[in-house]
Amino acid sequence: MKNFIDSVVRTPGILFMAMMTTGFTINAGVQYLNGTGLEGPNMLAAACLVVGQVTVAVVHQLRRIGQSNKLTLQ
């Protein structure tokens, strides 16, 4: 399980998307505290980034599985 978690963390783009998600979430919190009513788009962007992270991780893991199966077949 540790290898799986390490490979997901090292997936290209996951760290950048996590930083962007954190930024949008903090921005949404600040907008909410200021009472501007503009927190919705920031939360939507953060949610889309989380969905993107999951998609990238799944695709990357499927590619790894496919590559390892191809190596064992040869």
MDTraj code that builds the backbone (N, CA, C; nanometers):
import mdtraj as md
import numpy as np

residues = "MET LYS ASN PHE ILE ASP SER VAL VAL ARG THR PRO GLY ILE LEU PHE MET ALA MET MET THR THR GLY PHE THR ILE ASN ALA GLY VAL GLN TYR LEU ASN GLY THR GLY LEU GLU GLY PRO ASN MET LEU ALA ALA ALA CYS LEU VAL VAL GLY GLN VAL THR VAL ALA VAL VAL HIS GLN LEU ARG ARG ILE GLY GLN SER ASN LYS LEU THR LEU GLN".split()
xyz = np.array([
    [0.0827, -0.1191, 0.0000],
    [0.0000, 0.0000, 0.0000],
    [0.0872, 0.1257, 0.0000],
    [0.2012, 0.1184, 0.0696],
    [0.2898, 0.2341, 0.0741],
    [0.3431, 0.2672, -0.0653],
    [0.3752, 0.1654, -0.1448],
    [0.4225, 0.1904, -0.2812],
    [0.3159, 0.2583, -0.3647],
    [0.1906, 0.2179, -0.3454],
    [0.0804, 0.2797, -0.4194],
    [0.0683, 0.4277, -0.3832],
    [0.0725, 0.4590, -0.2556],
    [0.0610, 0.5982, -0.2111],
    [0.1793, 0.6796, -0.2609],
    [0.2994, 0.6223, -0.2541],
    [0.4182, 0.6931, -0.3036],
    [0.4084, 0.7208, -0.4534],
    [0.3567, 0.6246, -0.5291],
    [0.3474, 0.6460, -0.6732],
    [0.2401, 0.7498, -0.7070],
    [0.1327, 0.7567, -0.6280],
    [0.0305, 0.8592, -0.6518],
    [0.0864, 0.9973, -0.6199],
    [0.1613, 1.0077, -0.5114],
    [0.2196, 1.1372, -0.4734],
    [0.3194, 1.1837, -0.5792],
    [0.3923, 1.0899, -0.6387],
    [0.4924, 1.1257, -0.7399],
    [0.4343, 1.1386, -0.8800],
    [0.3030, 1.1242, -0.8944],
    [0.2399, 1.1391, -1.0247],
    [0.2563, 1.2835, -1.0718],
    [0.3000, 1.3037, -1.1952],
    [0.3187, 1.4408, -1.2437],
    [0.1885, 1.5200, -1.2412],
    [0.1922, 1.6362, -1.1833],
    [0.0767, 1.7243, -1.1804],
    [-0.0026, 1.7196, -1.0516],
    [0.0095, 1.6135, -0.9732],
    [-0.0707, 1.6011, -0.8511],
    [-0.0313, 1.7081, -0.7490],
    [0.0970, 1.7298, -0.7294],
    [0.1414, 1.8293, -0.6309],
    [0.0976, 1.9686, -0.6724],
    [0.1127, 2.0018, -0.7991],
    [0.0711, 2.1338, -0.8472],
    [-0.0793, 2.1530, -0.8295],
    [-0.1571, 2.0498, -0.8628],
    [-0.3021, 2.0604, -0.8488],
    [-0.3420, 2.0705, -0.7019],
    [-0.2680, 2.0051, -0.6130],
    [-0.2964, 2.0149, -0.4696],
    [-0.2693, 2.1570, -0.4190],
    [-0.1615, 2.2184, -0.4672],
    [-0.1320, 2.3559, -0.4272],
    [-0.2390, 2.4515, -0.4787],
    [-0.2834, 2.4304, -0.6017],
    [-0.3897, 2.5151, -0.6568],
    [-0.5200, 2.4968, -0.5789],
    [-0.5525, 2.3740, -0.5423],
    [-0.6739, 2.3468, -0.4651],
    [-0.6685, 2.4186, -0.3310],
    [-0.5533, 2.4120, -0.2652],
    [-0.5375, 2.4807, -0.1372],
    [-0.5561, 2.6317, -0.1534],
    [-0.4987, 2.6866, -0.2585],
    [-0.5117, 2.8307, -0.2834],
    [-0.6554, 2.8725, -0.3081],
    [-0.7266, 2.7966, -0.3904],
    [-0.8664, 2.8304, -0.4174],
    [-0.9520, 2.8156, -0.2918],
    [-0.9236, 2.7148, -0.2098],
    [-1.0008, 2.6954, -0.0869],
    [-0.9762, 2.8096, 0.0119],
    [-0.8511, 2.8498, 0.0264],
    [-0.8201, 2.9629, 0.1148],
    [-0.8850, 3.0904, 0.0629],
    [-0.8787, 3.1114, -0.0673],
    [-0.9413, 3.2299, -0.1267],
    [-1.0919, 3.2292, -0.1033],
    [-1.1546, 3.1118, -0.1142],
    [-1.2986, 3.1020, -0.0889],
    [-1.3298, 3.1355, 0.0566],
    [-1.2458, 3.0881, 0.1481],
    [-1.2662, 3.1207, 0.2895],
    [-1.2533, 3.2686, 0.3176],
    [-1.1548, 3.3317, 0.2554],
    [-1.1371, 3.4767, 0.2736],
    [-1.2562, 3.5530, 0.2156],
    [-1.3014, 3.5105, 0.0978],
    [-1.4172, 3.5757, 0.0370],
    [-1.5413, 3.5587, 0.1250],
    [-1.5562, 3.4415, 0.1855],
    [-1.6704, 3.4160, 0.2727],
    [-1.6641, 3.5050, 0.3970],
    [-1.5451, 3.5156, 0.4561],
    [-1.5298, 3.5995, 0.5755],
    [-1.5516, 3.7470, 0.5442],
    [-1.5123, 3.7897, 0.4246],
    [-1.5334, 3.9294, 0.3853],
    [-1.6774, 3.9572, 0.3462],
    [-1.7540, 3.8523, 0.3240],
    [-1.8951, 3.8702, 0.2911],
    [-1.9196, 3.9220, 0.1510],
    [-1.8307, 3.8934, 0.0586],
    [-1.8469, 3.9435, -0.0777],
    [-1.9416, 3.8583, -0.1598],
    [-1.9644, 3.7330, -0.1182],
    [-2.0518, 3.6438, -0.1944],
    [-1.9848, 3.5830, -0.3157],
    [-1.8533, 3.5911, -0.3247],
    [-1.7810, 3.5376, -0.4403],
    [-1.7071, 3.4082, -0.4086],
    [-1.7492, 3.3394, -0.3027],
    [-1.6788, 3.2159, -0.2671],
    [-1.7198, 3.0986, -0.3550],
    [-1.8335, 3.1055, -0.4193],
    [-1.8832, 2.9951, -0.5020],
    [-1.7895, 2.9554, -0.6150],
    [-1.7465, 3.0499, -0.6989],
    [-1.6560, 3.0119, -0.8085],
    [-1.5240, 2.9520, -0.7595],
    [-1.4745, 3.0008, -0.6462],
    [-1.3493, 2.9460, -0.5921],
    [-1.3678, 2.8030, -0.5435],
    [-1.4805, 2.7758, -0.4791],
    [-1.5067, 2.6397, -0.4334],
    [-1.5308, 2.5465, -0.5517],
    [-1.5948, 2.5972, -0.6559],
    [-1.6162, 2.5176, -0.7764],
    [-1.4824, 2.4823, -0.8414],
    [-1.3925, 2.5797, -0.8477],
    [-1.2597, 2.5541, -0.9045],
    [-1.1834, 2.4521, -0.8204],
    [-1.1927, 2.4637, -0.6881],
    [-1.1247, 2.3679, -0.6002],
    [-1.1813, 2.2276, -0.6187],
    [-1.3134, 2.2171, -0.6296],
    [-1.3754, 2.0859, -0.6490],
    [-1.3352, 2.0257, -0.7836],
    [-1.3290, 2.1077, -0.8872],
    [-1.2867, 2.0588, -1.0190],
    [-1.1420, 2.0104, -1.0150],
    [-1.0579, 2.0794, -0.9402],
    [-0.9187, 2.0358, -0.9283],
    [-0.9084, 1.9029, -0.8539],
    [-0.9925, 1.8814, -0.7533],
    [-0.9906, 1.7540, -0.6812],
    [-1.0324, 1.6410, -0.7750],
    [-1.1363, 1.6648, -0.8546],
    [-1.1795, 1.5642, -0.9525],
    [-1.0671, 1.5389, -1.0530],
    [-0.9995, 1.6445, -1.0950],
    [-0.8865, 1.6289, -1.1867],
    [-0.7730, 1.5489, -1.1254],
    [-0.7454, 1.5709, -0.9969],
    [-0.6409, 1.4945, -0.9293],
    [-0.6735, 1.3464, -0.9280],
    [-0.7964, 1.3141, -0.8948],
    [-0.8369, 1.1737, -0.8908],
    [-0.8251, 1.1118, -1.0300],
    [-0.8691, 1.1853, -1.1317],
    [-0.8625, 1.1339, -1.2685],
    [-0.7184, 1.1106, -1.3120],
    [-0.6314, 1.2059, -1.2838],
    [-0.4899, 1.1914, -1.3217],
    [-0.4266, 1.0731, -1.2492],
    [-0.4576, 1.0576, -1.1210],
    [-0.4006, 0.9465, -1.0447],
    [-0.4484, 0.8122, -1.0984],
    [-0.5780, 0.8016, -1.1308],
    [-0.6311, 0.6752, -1.1823],
    [-0.5694, 0.6419, -1.3181],
    [-0.5625, 0.7394, -1.4068],
    [-0.5046, 0.7154, -1.5391],
    [-0.3575, 0.6763, -1.5268],
    [-0.2855, 0.7437, -1.4390],
    [-0.1438, 0.7117, -1.4208],
    [-0.1258, 0.5695, -1.3678],
    [-0.2095, 0.5299, -1.2724],
    [-0.1994, 0.3949, -1.2175],
    [-0.2354, 0.2897, -1.3223],
    [-0.3364, 0.3185, -1.4045],
    [-0.3722, 0.2251, -1.5112],
    [-0.2589, 0.2107, -1.6124],
    [-0.1915, 0.3208, -1.6428],
    [-0.0767, 0.3136, -1.7345],
    [0.0356, 0.2306, -1.6734],
    [0.0591, 0.2482, -1.5428],
    [0.1639, 0.1691, -1.4769],
    [0.1314, 0.0212, -1.4809],
    [0.0054, -0.0123, -1.4550],
    [-0.0361, -0.1528, -1.4583],
    [-0.0190, -0.2082, -1.5997],
    [-0.0591, -0.1292, -1.7001],
    [-0.0445, -0.1730, -1.8382],
    [0.0996, -0.1923, -1.8783],
    [0.1875, -0.1061, -1.8346],
    [0.3286, -0.1199, -1.8668],
    [0.3898, -0.2407, -1.7992],
    [0.3527, -0.2646, -1.6750],
    [0.4106, -0.3795, -1.6047],
    [0.3582, -0.5104, -1.6631],
    [0.2317, -0.5131, -1.7072],
    [0.1790, -0.6337, -1.7711],
    [0.2472, -0.6587, -1.9057],
    [0.2758, -0.5519, -1.9792],
    [0.3420, -0.5661, -2.1081],
    [0.4826, -0.6213, -2.0891],
    [0.5487, -0.5809, -1.9834],
    [0.6844, -0.6295, -1.9578],
    [0.6838, -0.7772, -1.9216],
    [0.5831, -0.8220, -1.8474],
    [0.5799, -0.9635, -1.8079],
    [0.5408, -1.0533, -1.9234],
    [0.4662, -0.9997, -2.0226],
    [0.4256, -1.0814, -2.1355],
    [0.5407, -1.1064, -2.2336],
    [0.6367, -1.0161, -2.2377],
    [0.7472, -1.0322, -2.3319],
    [0.8442, -1.1277, -2.2805],
])
top = md.Topology()
chain = top.add_chain()
for i, resn in enumerate(residues, 1):
    res = top.add_residue(resn, chain, resSeq=i)
    for name in ("N", "CA", "C"):
        top.add_atom(name, md.element.get_by_symbol(name[0]), res)
traj = md.Trajectory(xyz[None], top)
